[in-house]
Amino acid sequence: MAAAPLPTEYGQFRIYVYENHTETHVALVRGEVGNGEAVLTRVHSTCLTGDVFHSTRCDCGEQLEAALRRIAAAGRGVVVYLDQEGRGIGLANKIRAYTLQDEGYDTVEANVRLGFEPDLRDYGIGVQILRDLGVRSIRLLSNNPRKLASVTKHGLPVVEMVPLEIDASEISRRYLRTKKEKLGHRLSVV
């Protein structure tokens, strides 16, 4: 693991990098974890198109920014950034799924049509990273009940699920509706 201070537009964080043979994961820590209890936490999967290029097809980049703002305001928290692009199908397949979405399939249907499950992500490595950082329980910034179930299945108590909703745009509305209706996300904006 490598670590260094990381000044951001949201304030001072510390960046930790975790590598294995095929993946690189990152944790951004604001403040001191302290006793590790009830740490405000976002477990976020890589979304190059949303996080870096600010695509409006999804709400990923806006969720990441909102999480960083909220953690900075709280003065204490963690963003775990997992190398799980496209719900775990990888960047190239995600772009293939975009083409299918442009043909009328929703995001779940596109993944299935490409031969994948709707969501292949596993949050076990995220829990290991949080434990390594001294986190013992979290306040999870998420709308995804499957993420909640996976984190708790891997043994990390979630004391609160903190909503992280982004307003729907004309372009993202269908995507958000699919997340709500087919993946069970807790969303009131659609």
DOMIVEX-885993 format. One record per residue: z negated, y negated, x negated of N, C-alpha, C in turn; residue number from 1; residue in three letters. Coordinates in pm, 1 decimal, always signed. Atoms other than C-alpha are relative to their C-alpha. Layout:
BEGIN
- n.pz / n.py / n.px / ca.pz / ca.py / ca.px / c.pz / c.py / c.px / num / residuo
- Z / Y / X / Z / Y / X / Z / Y / X / NUM / ala .
...
This chain:
BEGIN
- n.pz / n.py / n.px / ca.pz / ca.py / ca.px / c.pz / c.py / c.px / num / residuo
- +0.0 / +117.7 / -84.9 / +0.0 / +0.0 / +0.0 / +0.0 / -124.1 / -89.5 / 1 / met .
- -3.8 / +130.6 / +66.6 / +87.5 / -349.0 / -119.0 / -53.6 / -104.0 / +97.9 / 2 / ala .
- +54.7 / +104.3 / -86.8 / -82.7 / -662.8 / +13.0 / +9.3 / -135.1 / -69.2 / 3 / ala .
- -7.3 / +136.8 / +52.9 / -52.3 / -1040.0 / -27.1 / -26.7 / -99.0 / +113.4 / 4 / ala .
- +11.2 / +105.1 / -101.8 / -132.2 / -1366.7 / +154.2 / +138.8 / -33.7 / +54.9 / 5 / pro .
- -127.2 / +36.4 / -61.8 / +139.3 / -1471.3 / +399.4 / -20.0 / -122.6 / +88.8 / 6 / leu .
- +6.0 / +118.0 / -86.3 / +144.7 / -1830.2 / +522.7 / +117.0 / +4.3 / +98.5 / 7 / pro .
- -104.3 / -0.7 / -102.7 / +339.6 / -1854.3 / +851.1 / -9.5 / -127.7 / +82.0 / 8 / thr .
- +8.0 / +115.5 / -89.0 / +418.9 / -2118.8 / +1108.8 / -115.7 / +13.6 / +98.8 / 9 / glu .
- +112.6 / -23.5 / -89.9 / +132.9 / -1961.6 / +1307.4 / -133.7 / -8.1 / -73.4 / 10 / tyr .
- +121.3 / +6.4 / +80.0 / -116.8 / -1996.6 / +1023.1 / +1.2 / +105.2 / -108.7 / 11 / gly .
- +13.7 / -90.7 / +114.4 / -243.0 / -1790.2 / +733.9 / -28.4 / +142.3 / +47.1 / 12 / gln .
- +21.1 / -142.3 / -22.6 / -212.8 / -1412.2 / +757.9 / -5.2 / +68.1 / -135.5 / 13 / phe .
- -12.0 / -85.3 / +117.7 / -241.2 / -1133.3 / +504.4 / +93.0 / +113.2 / +39.4 / 14 / arg .
- -97.4 / -104.1 / -31.1 / +50.4 / -888.5 / +491.5 / -31.0 / +124.6 / -81.7 / 15 / ile .
- +20.2 / -131.0 / +61.3 / -0.3 / -519.3 / +416.3 / +124.9 / +82.3 / +27.2 / 16 / tyr .
- -119.4 / -82.7 / -13.8 / +294.9 / -286.6 / +356.3 / -38.2 / +145.8 / -23.1 / 17 / val .
- +25.5 / -144.1 / +6.8 / +270.7 / +88.0 / +419.9 / +134.4 / +71.5 / -5.5 / 18 / tyr .
- -126.9 / -70.2 / +16.5 / +550.6 / +314.5 / +299.5 / -21.9 / +150.9 / -0.1 / 19 / glu .
- -9.5 / -143.5 / +22.4 / +637.5 / +679.6 / +333.7 / +141.9 / +26.0 / -49.8 / 20 / asn .
- -130.9 / -31.9 / +56.9 / +956.8 / +857.8 / +231.5 / +116.6 / -66.5 / +72.6 / 21 / his .
- -114.1 / +51.3 / -76.9 / +1174.0 / +714.4 / +510.2 / -27.0 / -129.6 / +74.7 / 22 / thr .
- +32.7 / +116.8 / -81.8 / +989.7 / +425.5 / +674.1 / -89.9 / -97.7 / -76.4 / 23 / glu .
- +89.0 / +103.6 / +51.1 / +821.2 / +98.6 / +587.1 / -60.0 / -72.1 / +120.0 / 24 / thr .
- +72.5 / +66.2 / -108.6 / +557.6 / -40.1 / +822.9 / -79.1 / -116.3 / -59.2 / 25 / his .
- +69.7 / +120.1 / +45.4 / +378.6 / -374.8 / +802.4 / -116.0 / -29.3 / +94.6 / 26 / val .
- +110.1 / +53.1 / -80.9 / +44.6 / -508.1 / +920.6 / -23.8 / -143.7 / -43.1 / 27 / ala .
- +36.9 / +139.6 / +24.3 / -24.6 / -881.8 / +949.8 / -141.3 / -17.8 / +54.3 / 28 / leu .
- +139.8 / +14.6 / -38.4 / -395.9 / -955.7 / +956.0 / -39.2 / -146.5 / -7.2 / 29 / val .
- +50.6 / +137.8 / -7.5 / -544.2 / -1289.2 / +1063.6 / -151.5 / +7.0 / -2.4 / 30 / arg .
- +145.6 / +3.3 / +7.3 / -901.9 / -1359.0 / +962.7 / -56.7 / +129.5 / -52.6 / 31 / gly .
- +70.2 / -120.5 / +44.6 / -1155.8 / -1088.4 / +893.0 / -12.9 / +97.2 / +116.0 / 32 / glu .
- +15.1 / -103.0 / -102.8 / -1159.1 / -763.1 / +1085.6 / -147.2 / +16.1 / +36.7 / 33 / val .
- +144.2 / -5.2 / -26.9 / -1538.5 / -773.1 / +1055.5 / -45.7 / +140.8 / +30.5 / 34 / gly .
- +50.4 / -132.5 / -36.1 / -1706.9 / -483.0 / +1232.7 / +108.6 / +89.8 / +57.5 / 35 / asn .
- -112.7 / -80.1 / -47.5 / -1364.5 / -366.8 / +1355.4 / +2.9 / +23.8 / +149.3 / 36 / gly .
- +8.0 / -21.7 / -144.6 / -1460.0 / -382.2 / +1721.8 / +77.6 / -105.9 / +77.2 / 37 / glu .
- -71.5 / +87.8 / -94.7 / -1239.7 / -532.1 / +1997.8 / +93.3 / -98.0 / -71.2 / 38 / ala .
- -92.3 / +84.0 / +76.2 / -978.8 / -664.4 / +1752.2 / +126.9 / -21.7 / +82.2 / 39 / val .
- -122.9 / +32.4 / -71.3 / -691.7 / -844.6 / +1927.3 / +117.3 / +53.6 / -81.6 / 40 / leu .
- -100.8 / -74.3 / +75.2 / -391.9 / -629.5 / +1830.6 / +130.6 / +12.3 / +77.9 / 41 / thr .
- -133.9 / -28.7 / -50.8 / -19.0 / -611.7 / +1888.2 / +57.8 / +111.1 / -85.9 / 42 / arg .
- -73.9 / -106.1 / +67.6 / +152.4 / -284.1 / +1796.4 / +144.8 / -17.9 / +44.4 / 43 / val .
- -135.4 / +45.7 / -31.6 / +516.6 / -390.4 / +1779.0 / +101.5 / +83.5 / -76.6 / 44 / his .
- -106.7 / -76.2 / +65.0 / +825.5 / -181.9 / +1706.8 / +113.1 / -92.4 / -40.9 / 45 / ser .
- -109.9 / +78.3 / +54.8 / +1106.4 / -323.6 / +1497.2 / +108.5 / -23.3 / +104.4 / 46 / thr .
- -114.7 / +36.3 / -83.5 / +1375.6 / -507.2 / +1693.6 / +77.8 / -105.9 / -77.2 / 47 / cys .
- -74.9 / +93.4 / +83.3 / +1615.9 / -662.2 / +1445.9 / +72.8 / -103.8 / +84.8 / 48 / leu .
- -78.9 / +93.5 / -81.1 / +1832.1 / -815.5 / +1718.7 / -87.6 / -104.2 / +69.0 / 49 / thr .
- +89.1 / +94.0 / -68.1 / +1539.2 / -973.5 / +1904.4 / -90.7 / -77.1 / -93.3 / 50 / gly .
- +98.8 / +61.4 / +88.3 / +1289.4 / -1041.8 / +1626.2 / +63.4 / -94.1 / -101.8 / 51 / asp .
- -62.8 / +78.0 / +106.9 / +1531.2 / -1175.7 / +1363.8 / +111.9 / -88.5 / +52.7 / 52 / val .
- -117.9 / +73.6 / -47.7 / +1849.3 / -1279.4 / +1546.1 / -22.1 / -67.1 / +135.0 / 53 / phe .
- +39.2 / +66.2 / -125.1 / +1668.9 / -1395.9 / +1864.4 / +93.5 / +32.5 / +116.3 / 54 / his .
- -81.7 / -44.7 / -112.4 / +1886.8 / -1193.8 / +2101.2 / -76.1 / -21.5 / +130.6 / 55 / ser .
- +60.7 / +17.6 / -131.2 / +1822.0 / -1267.7 / +2465.9 / +17.2 / +124.4 / +87.6 / 56 / thr .
- -13.7 / -125.8 / -74.0 / +1904.5 / -908.5 / +2569.5 / -136.7 / +59.6 / +32.1 / 57 / arg .
- +133.5 / -57.6 / -15.5 / +1534.3 / -825.3 / +2535.1 / -104.5 / -110.8 / -14.6 / 58 / cys .
- +109.6 / +95.5 / +15.9 / +1194.3 / -992.8 / +2518.4 / -79.4 / +26.0 / -127.6 / 59 / asp .
- +74.8 / -43.8 / +118.7 / +1091.4 / -838.2 / +2184.3 / -39.0 / -115.1 / -92.6 / 60 / cys .
- +29.7 / +109.8 / +90.8 / +1118.0 / -1144.1 / +1961.7 / -99.8 / -97.6 / +59.4 / 61 / gly .
- +93.0 / +91.6 / -65.9 / +942.3 / -1363.6 / +2213.7 / -139.4 / +60.6 / +12.6 / 62 / glu .
- +130.5 / -66.0 / -5.0 / +665.2 / -1105.9 / +2253.4 / -68.3 / -5.4 / -136.3 / 63 / gln .
- +56.4 / +5.4 / +134.8 / +616.6 / -1091.9 / +1876.2 / -53.8 / -139.5 / -29.7 / 64 / leu .
- +43.7 / +138.1 / +24.7 / +597.5 / -1471.1 / +1852.3 / -123.2 / -35.5 / +83.2 / 65 / glu .
- +115.4 / +27.5 / -86.3 / +358.9 / -1492.6 / +2148.0 / -125.3 / +70.1 / -53.0 / 66 / ala .
- +113.8 / -73.0 / +55.9 / +135.7 / -1227.1 / +1989.4 / -54.0 / -70.3 / -124.5 / 67 / ala .
- +43.4 / +71.7 / +120.2 / +127.5 / -1414.1 / +1657.3 / -74.3 / -128.6 / +36.7 / 68 / leu .
- +67.2 / +122.6 / -45.0 / +37.3 / -1738.0 / +1838.5 / -140.4 / +30.7 / +53.5 / 69 / arg .
- +129.1 / -32.2 / -61.4 / -242.1 / -1572.1 / +2036.5 / -101.4 / +48.7 / -102.9 / 70 / arg .
- +89.8 / -48.9 / +105.0 / -387.0 / -1394.0 / +1734.0 / -43.1 / -115.7 / -89.5 / 71 / ile .
- +34.8 / +117.6 / +81.7 / -371.1 / -1715.4 / +1530.3 / -102.9 / -86.0 / +71.8 / 72 / ala .
- +94.0 / +81.5 / -78.0 / -548.7 / -1904.9 / +1809.2 / -138.0 / +65.6 / +6.6 / 73 / ala .
- +127.0 / -72.3 / -5.5 / -816.1 / -1634.1 / +1828.3 / -70.5 / -1.3 / -135.6 / 74 / ala .
- +58.4 / +3.9 / +134.1 / -866.9 / -1657.9 / +1451.9 / -23.5 / +135.4 / -62.6 / 75 / gly .
- +25.2 / -136.3 / +46.9 / -888.7 / -1279.7 / +1418.0 / +87.9 / +95.6 / +76.9 / 76 / arg .
- -82.4 / -99.5 / -66.4 / -641.7 / -1003.4 / +1488.9 / +101.6 / +61.5 / -94.0 / 77 / gly .
- -95.5 / -76.2 / +79.2 / -367.4 / -772.6 / +1371.6 / +128.4 / +18.8 / +79.0 / 78 / val .
- -129.6 / -44.7 / -51.1 / +3.6 / -725.0 / +1431.5 / +42.6 / +115.8 / -88.5 / 79 / val .
- -54.9 / -114.7 / +71.3 / +119.8 / -377.9 / +1331.6 / +147.0 / +6.7 / +38.2 / 80 / val .
- -145.0 / +5.8 / -20.0 / +498.6 / -384.7 / +1288.0 / +57.5 / +132.8 / -47.7 / 81 / tyr .
- -42.4 / -136.5 / +28.9 / +633.3 / -29.9 / +1308.8 / +151.7 / +12.0 / -11.8 / 82 / leu .
- -141.1 / -25.6 / +26.4 / +969.7 / +85.7 / +1176.5 / +52.1 / +103.5 / +101.2 / 83 / asp .
- -44.4 / -86.6 / -110.3 / +1088.0 / +228.5 / +1512.2 / +105.8 / -73.2 / +82.7 / 84 / gln .
- -106.2 / +79.0 / -63.3 / +1406.7 / +36.2 / +1594.9 / +57.1 / +70.4 / +123.7 / 85 / glu .
- -68.3 / -51.7 / -118.9 / +1559.0 / +79.4 / +1939.3 / -74.9 / +109.6 / +72.0 / 86 / gly .
- +86.3 / -103.0 / -59.0 / +1267.3 / +273.6 / +2088.6 / +9.5 / +131.4 / -75.8 / 87 / arg .
- +0.2 / -116.8 / +86.8 / +1301.3 / +509.7 / +1795.9 / +135.8 / +62.9 / -26.0 / 88 / gly .
- -132.2 / -61.6 / +19.2 / +1678.4 / +576.4 / +1804.4 / +75.1 / -58.9 / -119.0 / 89 / ile .
- -63.6 / +61.4 / +116.4 / +1764.3 / +352.2 / +1508.0 / +94.8 / -111.9 / +39.4 / 90 / gly .
- -81.1 / +119.0 / -25.8 / +1970.3 / +37.1 / +1475.3 / +142.2 / +32.6 / +43.4 / 91 / leu .
- -139.2 / -31.1 / -35.2 / +2319.5 / +191.3 / +1484.2 / +9.0 / +54.2 / +142.7 / 92 / ala .
- -2.3 / -53.3 / -136.2 / +2239.8 / +388.9 / +1799.8 / -39.7 / -105.3 / +102.4 / 93 / asn .
- +36.1 / +108.6 / -90.7 / +2078.6 / +83.7 / +1955.6 / +123.2 / -85.6 / +31.6 / 94 / lys .
- -121.6 / +78.5 / -22.5 / +2404.3 / -108.5 / +1908.7 / +98.5 / +79.9 / +85.5 / 95 / ile .
- -82.6 / -85.0 / -87.9 / +2591.4 / +187.7 / +2060.8 / -50.9 / -7.5 / +143.9 / 96 / arg .
- +59.2 / +12.1 / -133.7 / +2349.5 / +164.9 / +2354.3 / +35.2 / -134.9 / +62.6 / 97 / ala .
- -41.8 / +130.7 / -51.5 / +2434.2 / -206.2 / +2388.2 / +139.2 / +10.0 / +62.4 / 98 / tyr .
- -135.6 / -15.3 / -53.1 / +2798.5 / -110.1 / +2436.8 / -4.4 / +69.4 / +135.6 / 99 / thr .
- +13.7 / -69.5 / -128.7 / +2699.6 / +132.9 / +2712.5 / -63.5 / -91.1 / +105.0 / 100 / leu .
- +60.2 / +93.8 / -94.5 / +2481.5 / -136.1 / +2870.8 / +104.7 / -99.0 / +51.0 / 101 / gln .
- -107.2 / +90.8 / -42.1 / +2782.9 / -366.5 / +2877.0 / +96.4 / +67.1 / +96.4 / 102 / asp .
- -82.8 / -76.7 / -94.0 / +2963.4 / -88.7 / +3067.1 / -72.5 / +26.5 / +131.2 / 103 / glu .
- +72.5 / -12.3 / -125.4 / +2691.2 / -92.6 / +3334.8 / -123.8 / +86.8 / -2.8 / 104 / gly .
- +120.0 / -81.5 / +10.3 / +2423.9 / +149.4 / +3214.2 / -119.8 / -88.5 / -34.1 / 105 / tyr .
- +117.9 / +74.6 / +43.1 / +2067.3 / +24.5 / +3186.1 / -47.2 / +57.2 / -133.6 / 106 / asp .
- +45.7 / -39.1 / +133.3 / +1870.5 / +62.7 / +2862.6 / -46.6 / +145.1 / -6.1 / 107 / thr .
- +44.7 / -139.5 / -3.9 / +1715.7 / +396.7 / +2964.7 / +120.5 / +92.5 / +11.4 / 108 / val .
- -119.7 / -82.9 / -18.9 / +2045.0 / +542.1 / +3087.8 / +85.3 / +5.3 / -126.3 / 109 / glu .
- -80.2 / +4.5 / +123.0 / +2220.7 / +430.7 / +2768.7 / -59.8 / +91.7 / -106.7 / 110 / ala .
- +62.1 / -87.9 / +98.7 / +1967.9 / +606.3 / +2545.6 / +22.2 / +146.6 / +35.1 / 111 / asn .
- -19.7 / -138.1 / -44.5 / +1992.4 / +925.2 / +2752.4 / +146.3 / +41.5 / -17.9 / 112 / val .
- -143.2 / -30.3 / +15.3 / +2373.1 / +909.8 / +2752.0 / +35.3 / +26.5 / -146.7 / 113 / arg .
- -21.0 / -23.2 / +142.9 / +2357.9 / +894.9 / +2370.2 / -69.9 / +126.5 / -49.8 / 114 / leu .
- +65.0 / -126.2 / +36.5 / +2149.8 / +1215.2 / +2373.1 / -145.9 / -12.5 / -40.1 / 115 / gly .
- +139.4 / +22.7 / +37.3 / +1802.6 / +1066.9 / +2328.1 / -88.4 / -6.7 / +123.8 / 116 / phe .
- +97.9 / +28.1 / -103.9 / +1487.3 / +1048.7 / +2533.4 / -0.4 / -151.6 / +21.4 / 117 / glu .
- +5.0 / +144.9 / -22.9 / +1433.9 / +705.6 / +2692.6 / -82.1 / -76.0 / -103.8 / 118 / pro .
- +86.5 / +66.7 / +97.1 / +1159.9 / +626.6 / +2437.9 / -55.6 / +104.8 / -95.9 / 119 / asp .
- +42.7 / -96.9 / +101.6 / +1103.0 / +822.5 / +2114.7 / -114.8 / -50.2 / -87.2 / 120 / leu .
- +102.9 / +57.5 / +86.8 / +834.2 / +597.3 / +1969.4 / -130.2 / +79.4 / +5.1 / 121 / arg .
- +131.9 / -60.6 / +12.5 / +504.7 / +738.9 / +1846.0 / -88.7 / -102.8 / -70.2 / 122 / asp .
- +87.5 / +102.8 / +53.7 / +211.9 / +510.5 / +1775.2 / -109.9 / +55.7 / -90.0 / 123 / tyr .
- +99.8 / -62.7 / +86.4 / +11.2 / +755.9 / +1563.9 / -11.9 / -67.8 / -135.0 / 124 / gly .
- +4.0 / +67.2 / +130.3 / +107.5 / +587.5 / +1236.5 / -63.5 / -139.4 / +13.8 / 125 / ile .
- +62.5 / +129.8 / -24.8 / +5.8 / +252.9 / +1387.5 / -151.3 / +11.1 / +7.0 / 126 / gly .
- +144.7 / -23.7 / -7.5 / -338.1 / +393.4 / +1466.3 / -55.0 / +26.7 / -139.9 / 127 / val .
- +45.0 / -26.6 / +137.2 / -367.4 / +524.0 / +1107.7 / -9.8 / -129.5 / -80.5 / 128 / gln .
- +1.4 / +128.7 / +70.3 / -279.0 / +178.2 / +973.3 / -120.1 / -83.3 / +45.0 / 129 / ile .
- +112.9 / +77.4 / -51.5 / -534.9 / +10.6 / +1200.2 / -132.6 / +53.9 / -52.7 / 130 / leu .
- +122.8 / -59.8 / +53.7 / -804.2 / +254.1 / +1090.7 / -16.2 / -33.5 / -148.5 / 131 / arg .
- +4.6 / +33.9 / +142.2 / -713.6 / +190.7 / +725.8 / -47.2 / -143.8 / -20.3 / 132 / asp .
- +39.6 / +140.2 / +8.1 / -767.1 / -181.2 / +790.6 / -144.4 / -23.3 / +46.8 / 133 / leu .
- +138.1 / +11.6 / -44.9 / -1114.4 / -111.6 / +932.7 / -14.7 / -25.9 / +148.5 / 134 / gly .
- +3.7 / +23.8 / -144.5 / -1024.3 / -149.7 / +1300.5 / -55.6 / +124.3 / +69.4 / 135 / val .
- +65.6 / -111.1 / -70.7 / -1242.4 / +66.0 / +1529.4 / +28.8 / +1.7 / +150.1 / 136 / arg .
- -42.5 / +8.5 / -139.3 / -1138.7 / -56.8 / +1875.7 / +83.2 / -126.7 / +14.3 / 137 / ser .
- -92.7 / +113.0 / -11.9 / -873.5 / -296.0 / +2002.6 / +7.8 / -54.6 / +141.2 / 138 / ile .
- -47.5 / +64.3 / -122.5 / -774.6 / -539.9 / +2270.2 / +151.8 / -1.4 / -17.6 / 139 / arg .
- -142.0 / -26.2 / +21.5 / -409.6 / -430.9 / +2302.8 / +86.6 / -101.2 / +73.0 / 140 / leu .
- -96.9 / +94.9 / -56.2 / -149.0 / -704.9 / +2354.7 / +125.3 / +77.6 / +37.5 / 141 / leu .
- -113.6 / -81.6 / -43.1 / +101.8 / -507.6 / +2561.9 / +5.4 / +6.7 / +152.1 / 142 / ser .
- -19.8 / -27.6 / -142.8 / +246.4 / -440.1 / +2906.5 / +33.9 / +146.9 / +21.4 / 143 / asn .
- -53.0 / -135.1 / -0.6 / +334.3 / -79.2 / +2820.3 / -112.8 / +103.6 / +10.6 / 144 / asn .
- +105.9 / -99.2 / -15.5 / +100.6 / +188.1 / +2963.2 / +20.7 / +123.8 / -87.9 / 145 / pro .
- -24.6 / -113.4 / +91.5 / +270.6 / +455.6 / +2745.9 / -54.2 / -30.5 / -139.7 / 146 / arg .
- +57.7 / +39.2 / +129.4 / +167.2 / +260.5 / +2435.9 / -152.2 / +15.1 / +5.9 / 147 / lys .
- +143.3 / -15.3 / -19.9 / -187.9 / +245.4 / +2569.6 / -39.6 / +147.3 / -9.0 / 148 / leu .
- +30.8 / -143.5 / +0.0 / -184.8 / +622.1 / +2630.1 / +14.9 / +59.6 / -139.1 / 149 / ala .
- -22.8 / -53.9 / +133.4 / -42.7 / +697.8 / +2284.9 / -107.7 / -44.9 / -98.4 / 150 / ser .
- +103.5 / +51.2 / +90.4 / -290.1 / +474.7 / +2101.9 / -132.4 / +71.6 / +26.1 / 151 / val .
- +126.8 / -66.7 / -31.5 / -585.8 / +628.1 / +2284.4 / +8.0 / +149.6 / -30.3 / 152 / thr .
- -18.2 / -142.5 / +32.4 / -443.1 / +980.6 / +2242.5 / -24.3 / +24.8 / -149.1 / 153 / lys .
- +18.9 / -12.9 / +144.1 / -448.9 / +920.9 / +1867.1 / -140.1 / -44.4 / -43.8 / 154 / his .
- +141.3 / +18.1 / +30.5 / -818.1 / +833.2 / +1889.3 / -49.5 / -141.1 / -22.4 / 155 / gly .
- +47.5 / +137.5 / +16.4 / -835.6 / +454.4 / +1886.1 / -34.8 / -57.0 / +137.2 / 156 / leu .
- +38.6 / +54.9 / -129.1 / -1034.3 / +307.7 / +2176.7 / +66.0 / -135.9 / +27.2 / 157 / pro .
- -55.1 / +126.9 / -46.6 / -865.5 / +29.7 / +2372.9 / -98.8 / -53.7 / +102.7 / 158 / val .
- +101.6 / +55.6 / -88.9 / -1131.8 / -190.2 / +2528.7 / +59.8 / -90.7 / +106.7 / 159 / val .
- -67.6 / +86.5 / -97.8 / -880.9 / -413.3 / +2708.7 / +149.8 / +2.8 / -28.4 / 160 / glu .
- -144.2 / +16.3 / +12.5 / -509.0 / -424.8 / +2774.3 / +30.4 / -143.7 / +41.0 / 161 / met .
- -24.1 / +141.9 / -20.9 / -407.2 / -789.8 / +2739.2 / +148.3 / -19.7 / +28.3 / 162 / val .
- -142.2 / +17.9 / -32.8 / -79.6 / -876.4 / +2920.5 / +70.5 / -94.1 / -97.1 / 163 / pro .
- -82.2 / +81.1 / +89.6 / +199.6 / -1022.9 / +2710.3 / +138.3 / -14.4 / +63.8 / 164 / leu .
- -124.8 / +14.7 / -75.6 / +465.8 / -1125.7 / +2960.6 / +78.9 / -121.5 / -45.5 / 165 / glu .
- -94.5 / +104.4 / +35.1 / +769.8 / -1333.2 / +2875.7 / +86.3 / -25.6 / +122.6 / 166 / ile .
- -84.4 / +31.5 / -115.0 / +964.2 / -1515.3 / +3146.6 / +137.6 / +63.0 / -15.0 / 167 / asp .
- -131.9 / -62.0 / -0.1 / +1284.8 / -1339.6 / +3241.0 / +108.4 / -107.1 / -3.5 / 168 / ala .
- -118.8 / +85.6 / -0.9 / +1612.5 / -1508.0 / +3155.5 / +106.3 / +70.3 / +83.3 / 169 / ser .
- -110.2 / -61.5 / -73.9 / +1936.8 / -1443.7 / +3339.2 / +48.4 / +126.9 / -71.1 / 170 / glu .
- -48.6 / -114.3 / +77.6 / +2034.4 / -1206.8 / +3057.9 / -104.3 / +110.3 / -8.7 / 171 / ile .
- +102.7 / -103.0 / +19.9 / +1698.7 / -1027.4 / +3014.6 / -55.6 / +58.9 / +129.3 / 172 / ser .
- +58.9 / -43.7 / -127.2 / +1615.5 / -983.9 / +3384.8 / +21.0 / +149.6 / +27.5 / 173 / arg .
- -28.8 / -141.2 / -27.0 / +1787.7 / -642.9 / +3421.5 / -77.6 / +89.8 / -96.3 / 174 / arg .
- +73.9 / -75.3 / +101.0 / +1631.0 / -517.4 / +3098.4 / -148.3 / +10.0 / +38.1 / 175 / tyr .
- +140.8 / +1.2 / -37.6 / +1282.1 / -621.3 / +3212.5 / -24.7 / +81.4 / +126.6 / 176 / leu .
- +13.7 / -78.3 / -123.0 / +1334.8 / -470.7 / +3557.6 / +3.7 / +150.7 / -31.9 / 177 / arg .
- -7.7 / -140.0 / +41.2 / +1433.4 / -139.0 / +3393.3 / -129.7 / +42.7 / -67.0 / 178 / thr .
- +127.3 / -31.7 / +65.1 / +1120.7 / -149.6 / +3174.9 / -109.2 / +21.7 / +105.5 / 179 / lys .
- +101.1 / -10.0 / -104.8 / +911.1 / -200.2 / +3488.3 / +22.0 / +124.6 / +86.3 / 180 / lys .
- -27.3 / -105.8 / -97.4 / +1082.8 / +47.3 / +3720.2 / +12.5 / +138.7 / -61.7 / 181 / glu .
- -25.0 / -131.5 / +59.1 / +1176.2 / +327.8 / +3479.3 / -99.2 / +38.5 / -109.5 / 182 / lys .
- +92.1 / -29.8 / +110.0 / +922.1 / +298.3 / +3198.0 / -143.9 / -36.7 / +34.3 / 183 / leu .
- +134.9 / +27.3 / -47.4 / +621.3 / +177.3 / +3399.3 / -69.6 / -120.0 / -58.8 / 184 / gly .
- +63.4 / +117.8 / +58.5 / +563.3 / -151.7 / +3219.3 / -61.8 / -85.7 / +109.6 / 185 / his .
- +71.0 / +87.7 / -94.4 / +317.6 / -384.0 / +3391.5 / +57.4 / -140.0 / -13.1 / 186 / arg .
- -67.8 / +129.1 / +4.6 / +535.6 / -685.0 / +3460.6 / +0.4 / -63.4 / +138.0 / 187 / leu .
- -3.8 / +71.6 / -127.2 / +504.6 / -946.5 / +3732.2 / +118.7 / -97.2 / +5.6 / 188 / ser .
- -108.2 / +99.3 / +5.7 / +800.5 / -1162.7 / +3617.9 / +130.8 / +49.8 / +60.9 / 189 / val .
- -119.4 / -55.9 / -65.6 / +1058.4 / -926.6 / +3773.9 / -40.8 / +85.2 / +117.5 / 190 / val .
